[in-house]
Amino acid sequence: MSTESILLERSESKCEMCGATNELNVYGVPPHDNDKPEGCILVCGTCHEQIKTPEKVDANHWRCLNDSMWSQTPAVQVMAWRMLTRLRTEGWPQDLLDMLYLEDDTLTWAQSTGEGQTEDEDAVIHLDSNGAVLTAGDTVTLIKDLNVKGAGFTAKRGTAVRGISLVPDNAEHIEGRVEGQHIVILTQFVKKSN
């Protein structure tokens, strides 16, 4: 069975990014090659052109990522992450990125092309208590007991906080869920988990 026929079956003959059914092409998600289905996605002509030429990106076309980012296919997750990262200055893509969770190997794949790396000196960098860079979706561990104001409980030392989100304008704050409560945590009281 060819890669294209496997992708057509997997995607039900629809673009795996936006759901369109016309001009479908196999796209090898870098750095993987085009020969293996697990390293490829099926995309329409519009998605393909905008993935390949960032200056032609129409942000409104990519609102489809609200659905496709939840795909169980890692290659689709990688492209959703890359496009949301590329568009994050629009506002709404950053909200989706904050919700998107990728397994470690999938996130490494997504970041492998340098997408989202910025040369901006004013960029807010979130560091844990040991100086490790934190990114949205990381898991951190509390290094001391924290009284949670207004919630009436203490977040205990050693508690794992999964899928954190970063406060964009404050390098000392991250957000996460502890005991079902969405709280803001100071980065000096967490350590990144491996």
N, C-alpha and C positions, 0 to 999 in steps of 0.2 A: 504494500500500500504506500503510495507516495505521500510526501510531507503535506502537499496541498490537499489531497483527499482526506487525510487525517484531520487537518485543520478545518476543512469544510464540515466534517462530521462533528467535531468538537464544538464548533461555533454555530451549528445549525444553519450554515451558509449565510451568516451575518458578520458584519464588521465587529470584531471583539472589543472595539473601543466605543463606537457610537451606534451600532445596530443597523447601519445601512446595508442594503443588499446589492448595490451596484459597484462595478469596477473593483472587485475584491482581489487583493494581492497578498502574497506571502511576504512578511517582513521579518527578517532575522534581527532579534533584539540584541544589539551589541553588548558585550563582545562575543556573544555566541554566534555560531555559523548558521547559515541558512538551511543546512541539511537535516537538522534534527527538529522534530515537531515541538519538543519541550523548550527549545530556544527561539521559537517563532510565534508570531501572532498573525491572524488574518485581518487585514485592514482595508477600508474602502479607499478610493483615490484621494478624497479630501483629507482624510486622516494621514495617509501616506505622505502627501505633499507637505502638510503642516509639520509632521514629525521631522522630515528631512530638511525643511527650510524654515527655521525659527522666525525669520523676519516676516513670513506670510501667515503667522498664527492668528486665528480669529478666536479670541477668548470665549465668545458665546458658543461657538461650535463645541468646545470642550466641557460644557456643562453636563454632557453625557457621562463624564467621569464619576458623577455622583452615583451612578449605577454600576459602571464597569469596574470601579476600583474595588468592589466587593467580590470580584471573580475569584474562583478557587485556583485559577491557572497562574503560576508565578510569573510567566512572561507578560501576561496582561497586567498583573499588579505592578511589575517593574515599569512598564510604559505609562501606567496611570500615575505612579509616583513621579516619574520624570516630567510628564506634562504638567502636573499640578505644581511641581517645583519651578518649572519654567514660567508658569503663570502666576505664581504666588503674590506678586505685587498687585494683582487685581482685587485682592481681599478675600473673596469667596474661596479660591483654591487653598489658601492657608487654613481656612476652617476645615476643609476636607482632609488636608494633610495632617492636621492635628488629630483627626479621627482614625486615619489609616494606620493599621498595624501590619508590619511586614516581619516575617521570620528573619532571623539574623542573616542567613545566607542570601535571602531574597533582597534584603536591604543592601547588602554588600554588592550584589549584582546591580541594583538600581544606581548606586553611587559610583560604580566602576568607571563610568565615562566622565566623571567630574561634574555632571549636571548638579546644579545647586551649590557648587563651590563658588565662593565669591571672593573677589579681590578687594572688596569694600572695606576700608579701614574702620569705618563707623559701624560695621556689623556688630550686633550684640552676640557675644560668645558666652554661653552658659557653661560654667565649670563646676564640678563637684568639689567636695572637701579636699580631695587629693590632686585637684588640678586637671582631671580628665574632662574632655569636652563632652557635654551632654547634647543629645539630639532628640527631637520629638519621637516618641515611641519607645525610648529606652526604658529599662527597668532599673530603679534605684533602690537602695536600702537605707533606712533611717539610721543615723549613727548616735542618736540620743532620743530620749523620751520628749515628745512635743505636746504641750497642752494646746488643744484645738479650741480656740476662742469661739464661743457661740454654739458649738456643737456638743459640749458637755462630755467630752471624752479625751483621753490621752493616747496619742499615737505612740506605740511602744518602740523602743530601740530594736532594730533588727527586722522591722516590718518592711516587706517588699512592696514597692509602689510600681505597678506595671503600666506601660503605655503612657508615660508622662507627656505633657505638652509644655512648650516653652512660652513664657511671657515675652512677647516680641520686643518690648521697650524697656525691659528690666532684666539685666544679666543675673541678678541675685534671686529671682523668683522662677519657680516652675509650678505646674499644677498637676494634680493627680488625685486618684480616689483611694481613700483609706476608710475602712469600715463603712463603705457605701456612700461616704460623703466626699464631694468634690472640694478639695482644699488647695490653698496656695502654700508652698513649702519653700523655705530659704535653701538655696543651693549649698550653703555652708554646713547644713545638717544632713546631707545625703552623700552616699558613695555609689558610683555607677556599678551595676552588677554585670558580670561577664556572661 
